[in-house]
Amino acid sequence: MTEHALVLQNITKTFGGIHALSDVGAVVSFGSVTSVVGDNGAGKSTLLKIASGVEQPDSGDILVRGESMRLRSPQDAEAAGIGVVHQDLGLVPGLAIWQNLFLGREQVAGNGALRGIGVLRRQKMIREARDVLDDFGIRIPAGAITRPVAALSGGQRQAIAICRAAHDGHNILLLDEPTAALGLIEAERTIATIESLKARGLAILLISHNFEDVCDVSDRVLVLRAGREIGRLEGTEVRQEHIVEILKGKRDAATAPSA
């Protein structure tokens, strides 16, 4: 695989007379987390929508694993190996954990008189779901794999959504405010899940308002204001005080390391 999983170059997007993004770029590498921060209206969500094929840029380039691509739809992004976890998570509360993990790609078997009808391989999917959760280090009480997702805590549901996106075969993940509605302990567990995926070599683009979470997990940070890049941080420069300094105009964006 190439070092850079996803590259957004000179992305510009307008809605009517509003410039949502103006020449914004971001680099997401395998085995790392790139975060995008900024106030409301900074353009974070628009950038994620463009990276996930929900919106198309007016100008600019998108490279996936070094190849220039036009992501005209979420289906195009999925086909390119890009998975998205939105704030609403996209889980079905009434279905069990294992059913949510296999939603839309259920395993079926049939032979003889049943050939072509398809019988759900329930026990096989349950076993595989347990293995997947264990593999990703997601702690779910024994027996909970067959319980409805609605019975889980917010942090557990977030972990299931992230796990499903990775289990679907995506090695580029876009995470939209994954800790926004969580308490401290559950947020820490979500960050641990992200760290686990990062250690497995996945490339992660994280949108967040929480600077502490961002600094705990990120290798790069892009700071936006009103659709424009006002600073970048990388490596040891990724610190809360540096993000705040950029947002307050007390840190020269030109001195921040580029991605």
Secondary structure as the mmCIF struct_conf table of DSSP 4:
data_model
#
loop_
_struct_conf.conf_type_id
_struct_conf.id
_struct_conf.beg_label_comp_id
_struct_conf.beg_label_asym_id
_struct_conf.beg_label_seq_id
_struct_conf.end_label_comp_id
_struct_conf.end_label_asym_id
_struct_conf.end_label_seq_id
BEND BEND1 GLU A 3 GLU A 3
STRN STRN1 HIS A 4 PHE A 15
TURN_TY1_P TURN_TY1_P1 GLY A 16 GLY A 17
STRN STRN2 ILE A 18 SER A 29
TURN_TY1_P TURN_TY1_P2 PHE A 30 GLY A 31
STRN STRN3 SER A 32 VAL A 37
BEND BEND2 ASP A 39 ASP A 39
TURN_TY1_P TURN_TY1_P3 ASN A 40 GLY A 41
BEND BEND3 ALA A 42 GLY A 43
HELX_RH_AL_P HELX_RH_AL_P1 LYS A 44 ALA A 51
TURN_TY1_P TURN_TY1_P4 SER A 52 GLY A 53
BEND BEND4 VAL A 54 GLU A 55
BEND BEND5 ASP A 58 ASP A 58
STRN STRN4 SER A 59 VAL A 64
TURN_TY1_P TURN_TY1_P5 ARG A 65 GLY A 66
STRN STRN5 GLU A 67 MET A 69
BEND BEND6 SER A 73 SER A 73
HELX_RH_AL_P HELX_RH_AL_P2 PRO A 74 ALA A 79
TURN_TY1_P TURN_TY1_P6 ALA A 80 GLY A 81
STRN STRN6 ILE A 82 VAL A 85
TURN_TY1_P TURN_TY1_P7 GLN A 87 GLY A 90
TURN_TY1_P TURN_TY1_P8 PRO A 93 GLY A 94
BEND BEND7 LEU A 95 LEU A 95
STRN STRN7 ALA A 96 ALA A 96
HELX_RH_AL_P HELX_RH_AL_P3 ILE A 97 LEU A 101
TURN_TY1_P TURN_TY1_P9 PHE A 102 GLY A 104
BEND BEND8 ARG A 105 ARG A 105
STRN STRN8 VAL A 108 ALA A 109
HELX_RH_3T_P HELX_RH_3T_P1 GLY A 112 LEU A 114
TURN_TY1_P TURN_TY1_P10 ARG A 115 ILE A 117
STRN STRN9 VAL A 119 LEU A 120
HELX_RH_AL_P HELX_RH_AL_P4 ARG A 122 ASP A 135
TURN_TY1_P TURN_TY1_P11 PHE A 136 GLY A 137
TURN_TY1_P TURN_TY1_P12 ALA A 142 GLY A 143
HELX_RH_3T_P HELX_RH_3T_P2 ALA A 144 THR A 146
BEND BEND9 ARG A 147 ARG A 147
STRN STRN10 PRO A 148 PRO A 148
HELX_RH_3T_P HELX_RH_3T_P3 VAL A 149 ALA A 151
BEND BEND10 LEU A 152 LEU A 152
HELX_RH_AL_P HELX_RH_AL_P5 GLY A 154 HIS A 167
TURN_TY1_P TURN_TY1_P13 ASP A 168 GLY A 169
BEND BEND11 ASN A 171 ASN A 171
STRN STRN11 ILE A 172 ASP A 176
BEND BEND12 GLU A 177 GLU A 177
TURN_TY1_P TURN_TY1_P14 PRO A 178 ALA A 181
HELX_RH_AL_P HELX_RH_AL_P6 LEU A 184 ALA A 199
TURN_TY1_P TURN_TY1_P15 ARG A 200 GLY A 201
STRN STRN12 ALA A 203 ILE A 207
BEND BEND13 HIS A 209 HIS A 209
HELX_RH_AL_P HELX_RH_AL_P7 PHE A 211 VAL A 217
BEND BEND14 ASP A 219 ASP A 219
STRN STRN13 ARG A 220 ARG A 225
TURN_TY1_P TURN_TY1_P16 ALA A 226 GLY A 227
STRN STRN14 ARG A 228 GLU A 234
HELX_RH_3T_P HELX_RH_3T_P4 GLY A 235 GLU A 237
HELX_RH_AL_P HELX_RH_AL_P8 GLN A 240 LEU A 247
TURN_TY1_P TURN_TY1_P17 LYS A 248 GLY A 249
BEND BEND15 ARG A 251 ARG A 251
HELX_RH_3T_P HELX_RH_3T_P5 ALA A 253 THR A 255
BEND BEND16 ALA A 256 ALA A 256
HELX_LH_PP_P HELX_LH_PP_P1 PRO A 257 SER A 258
#
